Structure formats: C-alpha cells, structure tokens
Amino acid sequence: MVNLTPWILAAPLVGFLALGLFGRLLPRVAVSVIGCGAVAVAFLLALWQFISMLSVAPDARVSTVTLWTWLTSGRLDVSLGLMLDPLAAIMLLIITGVGFLIHVYSIGYMADDPSYWRFFAYLNFFILAMALLVTADNFLFLLVGWAGVGLASFLLIGFWYTRPSAVAAARKAFVVNVIGDFGLMIAIFLIFGASGTLSYCGTLGVCSGNQDGPLLTHAIDPLHGVSSNVLLAIAIFLFIAAIAKSAQLPLHVWLPDAMEGPTPVSALIHAATMVTAGVYLVARASAIFTASPTALVVVAVIAGASALYAAIAACAQTDIKRVLAYSTISQLGYMFMGEAVEGYSSGIFHLTTHAYFKALLFMCAGAVIHALGGEQDMRKMGGLVGRLPRTFWMFVVGALSLSAIVPFAGFWSKDAILGDVLRKATDTGAPAWYALYGVGLLTATLTGYYIFRLLWLVFGGAYRGGAIGGHGRNDTAVEGHSAIGDPLASVHEPGPSMLVPMVILAILSLAGGLYGLPWNDWIGEFLSPTVHSVPGLPTSDPRFWISDIVGLSAALMGIVYAWLRYRSGRASVAEKDGPAVVFVRSGLGIDALYGAVIVRPLLALGRGLHTLVEDRILDGGTRGVGDLFAAGSRALRDLQTGYARNYAIWIFLGAALILLYFMIFPQLR
Amino acid sequence: MPVSAYLIVSALLFTIGAVGVLVRRNPLVMFMSIELMLNAVNLSFMAFARFLNSVEGWIFVFLVLTVAAAEVVVGLAIIVSIFRSRRNIDVDELNLLKG
C-alpha cells in the first residue's frame, strides 16, 4: 500500500505558507483556489492511500514513514514519523473530506469579509495541524499536533479580533485547552518513565515493519510489566487531555463561547474535527485504557454526565449556534461512552457520522444566519420555511440523523454505542452500567426534543424578528433594504458554493451509516488490527433489537414532545424566561461557578501581587538602591567645601592616623 | 646633648608650623608655616646625621631645601596673581571649588 502522509501534510502546509505570506496581495479567486485546492489535494491523496490500503491484508495495514530524527538523548529517540493505519486513514478522510467541503462553503459564507485570505490561511494551518495529530507515530508529535490545533482554534475563534467577545472567547478556549495540554504532557512523562520510549510501536504495540514490507505485530504487549497504578495514571492524564480538547465536563466551558467564531469554523473545528481529537486519542491509546478498567469507569462517568448535562442545557438556549454547541458536547459524550465500554470502533463510527450531520447542521444554521444578515437569536426567527425551503429540508435531514432515526447515519452509529453499553450492562450486571444506559436513553430523548425545538423555532410559525440588515457577517449591521411589506423579502437561499457542500453532507448524513451496519460492520473490522474493540451485538442477539427499539422510541418521544410544544407558532407562548430557564440556559451555572471560584480569585491575586510585590518590593527595591546612592553622594558632597584649609586638616588627620597605626602595630619594620 | 633634645625641638617646630598652616588665613603666613615645618624636618635629619655619623642626612637636607625654594617661588607667583585679580588674599575667599 502507498503511504502518502508526508504529501498529505505538505499540501495544506504549502497552502498556509502561500496564503499567509502572500494572501493579502492575491485576488480572491486565487486565494479560494489555493485554499480549497490544498485541501482537495490532501483529500485525493488520502482517498488514494485508503483505497490502496483495502487491497492489502488487514494485518499489513500499518506503514510508517520517518521524515527526520528530531532528538536522541540517552534512551529517548524522538523522530517525526508519520504512521498510516486504519484509524489514521479514516480520520484523514474525515479531516480532509469534510474540511474540503467546509473550505468550499467558506467561499460563499466569507465572501464579504475583508480578511478573506487570512481565514483560508488559518483553515489550511488547522488542516495541517490536525493531520499531524492523527498521523504522528509517537506521543510527542501527537502533542505537537494537539497544540497546533489549539492554536488554530484560538486564531479562528478570535478571527474577528476587533470584537471583545470574540477575543475573550478565544482566550478562554486556549486557557482551558492548556489544562489538557498539561495532562497530555504528564501522560507523556509517565509513558516515557514506564516504557522508555514514546513511539506507538514501543508503547501500544502498533508497529510496522521496514518501509518495504509493512508488518503488524499483534503479539507485542509492551505494557505488560507496567504496574496497574501507573497505567491508571497514564490513562487518567490522557483522558484529562481528551476532556479539555473534546469539551467534556468539567472543561467544556469554552465550546459554547467558541461560537463567536465564523460558522464555518464552528462547523469544522468545533463539530467535525478538532473536538474529536480526544475521541481519537482514547481510541489510539485503547490498549492502555483496556488495561485499566478503573480508567474506563472514569471515562464512562464523565461521558455520561457530559452527554446528559449538555442535552439539558441545549433545551433552553436561544442562540441557534449555542444549541448546536451543546449538542456537540452531548454527542462527544456519546462517543466517549462507546469507548468506555471498549466499543472503540463504535465511538469512531459515531465520530464520522457526527462529522457529517453536525457540519451539515452548522452549515444550515450558517445559511439562516447569513440570510438574516447576522441574526442568531431564535426568538427573532420563525416562518422561514417558505423562503428557505432547501435549507429547511437539509436541516431536517441533519436533525433526523442527530436524533438517530432509522435509516439515517446517526441511527446506526448511536445505536451501535447504546448497544455496546447495554451489552456491558447485561454482561456484568453492574447497576452502574445500567445507569449509563439509562443516561444514554434520556439524552436521546432530549436530543430529539432540542433539535426539533430549534427546527420549529427557526422555520415554523410566523416570523418574529425585526427588519433585516443587508446580508453580511455577524459583526456588521449594514442597514438593509427591506421593512415595508414583507420583512423577509431579502431573505434568500445560500448560493451554490454553500449549497453544494450542504447537499453532499446531507447525502452522507443519510447514507453514511452503511459502513457500520450491525450485520456488516465494515468499520469495526477495518479498525480491528490496531484498535482492539469488543465486537458489537449481533442481530441474532435479542438485546440488539431491544436496544434499537428502545433507543428509537426514546428519540421519537423527544421529537413528538417538541412538535406538541412548538408546532405552528406556539413558540412565542411556550418560551417563558423563568429563573429556572435562565439558569439552565447559562449552562447550569457552571460558568458562573468557575468565575466565582477560580477566575475572580486569580485575578484578585494577580492584582494583589502586582501592588504588593511588584510595586512595593521589586520596583521599590530597585528605586531604593538608587535612592541610597543618591543620599550617600549628597552626604559626601558636603566634604567638598572648597576651602584649602579644610582639605589640609583632612590630610593632617590622615597622616596622624597612619602614624598612630604604625606606632601601635610596629610590624612594618 | 642627647639626640632627643634636637628631636623634641624639631617636633615642636613641626607642630607649630602645622598649626600655623591650619589656622592662619593669610597665604604668606601659611607659607612661612610650611617653611617652618620643612626646616623642622631638616633639623631632624641633621641631628640624626650627626649622631649616626652618616652623610645621607646632609644629602636629604639639600634636596628638601631645594624643593622648598622651588615651592616658594611657585606659590608666591600664584599669590601675586590672585592679589592682582582680587585685591584680597584671604584663603577663605577662594572657595570656587565648593560643591
């Protein structure tokens, strides 16, 4: 099989450098071509190497290309190696494929933006960093890619850097992400201490042979001698990194605020790819997690809590993008749930389907926002189905996929996860896993509810908003040309650059489940050489049918309740902003809690230290030394009287003292 | 007479000269006091030269006398030029280097 990963990284790198250095001078068409072309090239190469992978035996589907050795120091040998294995191949396809669709979408969405070139430069940089993250063959370069996507996220959330809210959101995202980076670093130290190497080959047993004949050795169990406490610690710290990057409780607070960035950024980074890095990490290190059941329990607890918490919070949001942000947190919780019961392949399967429908939902939301001239508050929407029919239907496809209704893609992946949880619950009989299953079902109901609530609020009933500004981006409110007569007169469907990617993603949201069907789990088998998951429930098992039917009914209950509550214009009556609603809308007060307990004390500490230590001690000290010398010199200046007689007296005194000294200590004879 | 007699006289002269330099304000008197100090030292040298029967004391006296003469020449020239510009030769008035 061919390993083209260096070129897959090179294409967005070239795009980023070209656009970063010269983008300001190039015409828009050139910027679009370079930006999208780079990712298109990367996608085609990823597709080519994926197809070539299918023609070799499953055991031989790992190949590593070492670009150069970065450092060798004692036992540590770190080189920039890029490894292609089934997991990396799938991730690359998603990153470059969905990435390419979003690049094309951005041509239309960001068309009015003066910093068009900078946007595509940053997007290309993100693709580069994310591709590095998933193809690195050792933990150190994983960390490099990890930090790189964190930087890309910061740059893109704060893209409109003249808006203070965007800058604050970008800073918040970066600060929370650094907590995860710290966890990953500790994990790397522990891994090195435990096994003396950082490569996946030496630590996880995912190896390839030489360049010519890739060989996978299952039998290595490099972690065999490591104590279970150390394994638990490694797994926990890796998971801390995953919690921060994938916005799980308690480090999820940055994701709703990250919606300050342009919608393509939300679609790409905060739905389809960057936030899935944590899921990738757990799947990659599946050997470590499987070897530490306590760690899997921790993953399960956090995953379940995040999924349920985020679904609850999504039900009370008024901003269309924040609903989707909380939805992302919730769905990521599902992915981690699947991984917690060792169903790593179902977690990855849901990662792929989620990429399709969540990116689609964000794109549709972006189309609505764009059409309404920057309006994001759902209370000011409504009745748009007549003006935006195509957007509406694609939104429905995305919503059905998210709610996991058969036969959409989301159904197959979410039920694979729930089936795995039910399998674990019934196999072990432990009430904790049954509780997790219950949480999964409850979240499914809430998911159906909040997404169809969104659908009805935005498209149903009558239009509740005011006059619409000219179609522009979120930060300018150009005075519009509507007002008299139909306020929706200027609302129009998105152009082809936005519509075509949406259509492609809609098709994928419908058909994307075909590679993970329970009776033909292609993706599970494809991943199995390097990611050892417990197989899902077969269709012969009655639990499979129970899980499917119960899951489907849970989702349908949510949808029906939303229909009852919000259909045809009851929305304005149904939404009352009581204190409970406001509390839930704020994310159940967690932001306020962090503000009071962590942020404000730290800021106060900083200010206190500034006045006490910096102003008084440090600056005062340096000034004091200067003052000391000044005072000393003032004292000494009084000696210079200008009178010769005074000087003569001093000379005599000095001479007398010397004489006295020699009289008392006559040693200089 | 013992040598200490000469040395005591020399010391007394030296002290009187030193006090004179420090206390008097007229530069001519200060120079006279300086001469007194120098000659007190000459006296010491001669006393030791006589009592130790060495000729090195005499040579030193020659050197000191020469230096004293040169110094007086230069010093008197300075005093005369100060008098010409200021009409007043109180050393306490010469404090332009104060500060």
Interface residues (C-beta under 8 A of the other chain):
Chain A: R637 Q640 T641 G642 Y643 A644 R645 A648 I649 F652
Chain B: A18 V21 L22 R25 V91 D92 L94 N95 L96 L97 K98 G99
